Amino acid sequence: MTLICRLSTPTFSFHLPVACSFAFALTSLVACTEKPDCKTDVFTPETLRVLETTNTPESLLLAAGLAEHEFVHGENPKVENAGSEAYRSQALQLAPDDEMVLTMVANKCSPSTVGEESAPCSKDLVFRLTELDPDNGFYWAKLATYQLGNEDTDAALKSYQRAVVAPILSIGWGEQVYRLSKALNEILAITESCAAPIAAGIAAANLPRYEGFINACRAHSGDGGWRQACLDLGHKMETQSPSVVSRMIGFPMQRIVYEAMSDEVGVAAVAERKEQLRETLVEKGSVNECLWSDPDMTEEWLLSLRDFGEIETMSRFAETAADC
């Protein structure tokens, strides 16, 4: 079995409730084909040493991702989790103002770990993201989950409301895949046809902890201000996010509010739109093997993913996948 296929299996562990929704994102973007040059035995503990010695933000984030998985360490990958944390901390030291680095580090943190002694979950990490790009609503929504952890409900609501009016709502997953893929190619000499889906899997294991978004709406569904903020933010995620997973998470945020209001029409409408998106993903989500066999097409896919996100990339490549 090749690594490409393994990426769509439980080899990469996801935090709920993302796991179920994420199947749409990864399977629609990564072709699962047997490729002789993409074997998992390309990654060994020596790979981690090479990446660590290279000492760039991308190489260290790759090392952190690979260190957590069994194709590097056999049946007990978790023994290297401390190393993963050190790699991320080192990447953050190298590039403290790099949004991709901060996002990938922050995505491994939660409100319960921020402020603890264990690196790299410093309490001001998510605040720095809002300073670097105040126009990204995802950062404000993420900030709200930490503010709720500190029982600062008023500040959290304001952060949700700011997320609603922010011009963009991006988790930066496409840029992560692009930069990690390039690093795999340049540092480890892995062909782009293999590097792209490998990078997608590593970035996938680094998705945001969306349960905080949902829990915030559930915990405050009796408050009128929170209800409106959750409805607005959920709808914005559903309709405007370039990320498949973010769009899927927008549905339960809205459903929770409609259920609290005993609004059966609203609940039914959300369920209908969710099914429509699922059908669209199934229709446009397949990626033909030729995407990985043509380096120019792989590069075009990576650039599209970086610049436009998964949803637009699916539409752009649906016709290509059908023709080749």
N, C-alpha and C positions, 0 to 999 in steps of 0.2 A: 504494500500500500504506500502510495506517495504522500508527501507532506500536504500537497494540495487537497487531497481527499480528507486527510486527517483534520484539516482546519475546520471542516463542517461537522466534526464529531465532538464528544465531550472531552477530548484532549485539552482544549482550552475551556476553562471553567468560567462561567458567567454568573453574576449576581442577579437574583430574581428581583423584579419581574421582567428583566430584560431578556432572559434566556429564551422564552417562547417567541417573543417578537423578533429577536435577533436572527432567527432562522431565515426570515425573509431577506434581511440585509446581506448576509454573507453568501447564502446559496445563490442569490441573484447576481452577485458581483464576482464570484469566484468559480471558475470552471473546475469540476471535479473529474480529472482525467488521469490515467496512468501515464506518467512521463518519466523515462529512465534517468533524466538528469535532475530530478527533484526528490531524490530519496532522503529520508530523514537522517540517515547516518552521516550526512554532510555536517551535522551539528554535533559537537562533542565538547567536553570541558575545555579542550584546547581552543575551540571557537570563542569561548568566553574570554580567555586570556588575550586572544588577538584583538577582540573588540575593546577590551579594557585598555590595552596598550595603545590602541589607536586614539583613544581619549578625546572623542568629539561628542557633542550632545547626542547625535544620532547613534553612534556606536554604543554608547553607554545605555541608551534606552533600548536598543536591540538586545544588549547583554541582559538587561533587567527582564525583558520579556522572555527571552529564551531560557534564562536560569530557572524560571518557574515551571518548566514543562518537561514531561517525562522522556521526550526524545533526546534530551541532553543528559538526564541524570537517572535514567532507568525507571524503576517502579516507585521511587519515593522522591518526586521532584520538590516537595515542600522543604526539604532540608536546605535548599538554596535560597529560601525566601529572604533571609537576612542579607544575603549577597545582592539580591534584587533591590532591596531597599537602599543599600549602599551605592549601587550603580545609579539609581535615580537621584539620590542626594548629590552625587558627584556631577551628574548632568546639570542639575539645578545650579550648582556652584559655578560651572562653566558658562552657563547662559541664563542668568537670573531674570532677564527681561525678554526671553524668547517665549512667546505665547504657546507654541506647541509644546515646549518642554514643561512649562508651568501647568498646562492643561493635562498632560499625560501623568505628571506627578500628582496633581490634585485629584485626578480621577481614581487614584489608588487610595485616597484618603476618604474619610467620612467625618461627620461632625463629632463622633465619639473619639476619633484619633487626633484631630487637630488640637494642638495645645499640649499633647502628651510629649514625653521626652523622646520617644522613638522618632528618628528622622525618616523621611523628610517632611512630615506633616506639620509644618509650622502654622500657627494660628492665622498669620497674615497672608498665607498663600493665595487664597481665593480673593482677598481684597486687592491684591496686586493685579490680578487679572482684570478686575473692573477698572482699575486705574489705567492699565495698558490699552484697553479697548472698551470704553464705556458705552459704545454703540452696540455691543454684542449682548443681547438679552439673555443668552444662555448663562453668562457669567453672573448676571444679577439673580437669575433664578437659583443658581447654585449657591450664591451668597445667602439667599433667604434660608436655605436648609441649615446653614451654620448658625445664622441668627436665631432660628428656632431652637437649635441645640442649646443656645445660651439663654433661652426663654425670653428673647427680645421679639415678641410677637409683632409689635407695631413696626419696628424696623424691617422685619421680614416681609410684612405686607407691602410696605413701600418698595422693597426690592422686587417683589413679584409685579407690582404695578409698573415699575420702571422697565422690567423685562417685556411687558406687554407693548410698551410704546417704543422700544428700541428698534432701530432700523433693520438689524439683522438678528438671526438666531442660529448660531452655528457652533457645533461641537468640534469643528476642525478635523474631523476624521479623514477627509480626503487628503489634506496636507500631511497628516501623519503617515498615511499609506505611501504617498509620493516620496517623502523624504526618507522613510525607512527603506523603501524599495531601492532608492538610489544608493543608500549606504550599503545595503547587502551586495549590490552590484559592484560598487567601487572597492569595498574593503575585502569582501570574501569572494569576489569574482563569480558570483552567482548570476546566471543569465537573467535578463529582465523578465523573460517569460516565466521564470520560477520565482524571482524576487518579488514580483508584484503580488501574487496571491499569498506568499509567505508574509509579506509586510501587512497585507489585509488582515490576516489571522492574528498577528501580534497586536495590531491596532485594535482589533475587535475585542481582544482580551483586556483592553484598557478603556472600555467604554465607561461613560459616567455612571454614577450610582443613582439611577433615576428613581429608586424607591422613595428617596427623600422628597421628590417633587409630588409624588402621589400621596405620601403620608401627610404632607402639609395640607393638601386639600381635604383629605379624610378627617384630619384632626380639627379642622376649622370650618367644616361644612355647615355649621349652624350660624356662622357669622356672615352677614350680608356682604360686607366688603371683601371677605375672602372668597365667598361664592363667586362674585363677579370677576375677581382677579383670576381664579382658577378656570372659570369658563373662558375668559378672554385669552389667557396664556395657553390653555389646552387647545383652543381653536387655532391660535397662531402657530403652535407647534405642528398641529395637524395639517395646516394649509401652506405654511411658509418655510418650514425647516427643510434644508437640503438633505437632511439625514433621514433614512428610512426609520430607524429606531425611534428618533425623536417624534416623528409623525405618529408612530404607533402608540407612544406613551401619551400623546395628547388626548387620545380617546378615553382612557380610564380617568384622566383628570376631569374631563367634562362629565363623564357618566356618574362619578361619585357625587357631584353637585346635583345633577338631575335626580338621582335616587334620593338624596337628602331632602329635596323639594317635592318628592313624590310626583315628579313630572314624567309620566310614562311616555308621552310624545317625545320629549327630549331624549330619553334613554333609547327609544326605538330609532330615532334619527341618527344618534351617534353610532349605534350598532350597524345601521345600514351603510353609513359612510365608511366605517371600518371594513366592512365586507367589500365595498367597492374598491378601496385601496388594496386590499388583499388580492382581489382579482386582477387589478392592474399590475401588481408585482409579479403575479404568476405569468401574466401575458408577456410582460416586457423584461422579465428578470433573467431569462436564460442567457448564458454567455457561451458562444460557440468556441470550440477548441482552437479555431483559427486565430482567436484573439491572442493566444499565448504563443502561437507558432510564427507570428509576424511581429518582429521587434518594433517596426514603425507603428503598428496598430496598438501594441502594448503601451508604447509611449504616449500615443494619443489618448488612450483610455486613462492612463495615470494623470495626464494633464487635465482631462475633463473632470475626473474625480476631484482633483485638487481645486480647480477653479469654479466648478458648478455643483459639486456634490453628487450623491448617489442617485437621487431622483432624476435629475436632468441627464446624468450619464446613462441611466437605463434607457431613457427615451432615445438618446443619440445613438446608442449601439444596438437597439432592438432590431433595426433594419439591417445593420451590418451582420449581426448574428444570424439572421435569417438567410442572407445571401451567400455567406461564405461556407 
